[in-house]
Amino acid sequence: MLQLLLGIFGMLIVGSHPQAQPLALENIADGVYVHHGIHEDLSEGYHGDICNISFIVGSNGVAVIDTGGTLKTGQHFHETIRKVTRLPVLYVINTHVHPDHIYGNAAFTDDKPQFVGHAKLADAMELRKDAYARTHKEWLGDEFAGSEIIKPTLAIKDELTLDLGDRQLRLSAHPTAHTNTDLTVIDSKTNTLWTGDLLFVERTPSIDGDIKGWIAVAESLSQLTVAQVVPGHGPVVKDWKQAFIDQQRYLSTLLNDVRASIKKGEVMESAMNTAAASEKDRWALFGIVNRRNVNIIYPSLEWE
Ligand SMILES: [Zn+2]
């Protein structure tokens, strides 16, 4: 029997993507699975598997939440899903525009799912696709082969509920925060919240939207009553209130420190070395990400 099963899986793998390997999965609740990428920066040495990618199995089919940073990661994830269930993939949800979360989408096109995202996601993808393709070819070389942007076929302006049969997913689109395309998901059956990159655990939160908007959106998310939270990066947290407290402390320290630097007339380069320094031992990749955050927020805060 085991051999028969192995034979079936073997054929399936060979039949669709010859090199695909299953990814490590964490089964965090009934029908809910997460693969954790590793804490690596998007730059030289990047491998395309750094964020959390998840799937939820309902009685009618499967919803995927984020797909990884390359077609290859997406294909591996697809094969991994197929080892758990043969039900159709009905929805591929992107939590925001960042390339580590979306470039695996193309691995799911044959399933003909609805690709689901924030109402601003398609435009954001269009705006960034040339720059993303250029940098990713440089960083990843052959590993990036076949990776392409797949835009949403279902755009969320405010809220929408997706039906998987015995469970529903409530999707909420947010105003500009981590990015201008942030979408969160709550599974009705297990009361699990996916924040995308509106919450970072362990890894330094990286800003690409509006720091004040992010603090406000995170504050409202922290008021929800959910059982557990899947962040964009880092472990799934049951003590998720504390995770939001940690992130709010980092973001507000960064905001206050940069404001103080501007007030004192310090140039941006010097603020990059000092802002939020009290947080540096608390987060992975702090040096590079914190400097980049200062670089992004300093110019806009100058005009407050
Ligand atoms: Zn992100």
Residues whose N, C-alpha, C, O or C-beta is under 5 A from the ligand:
A	BS01	ZN	H98 D197
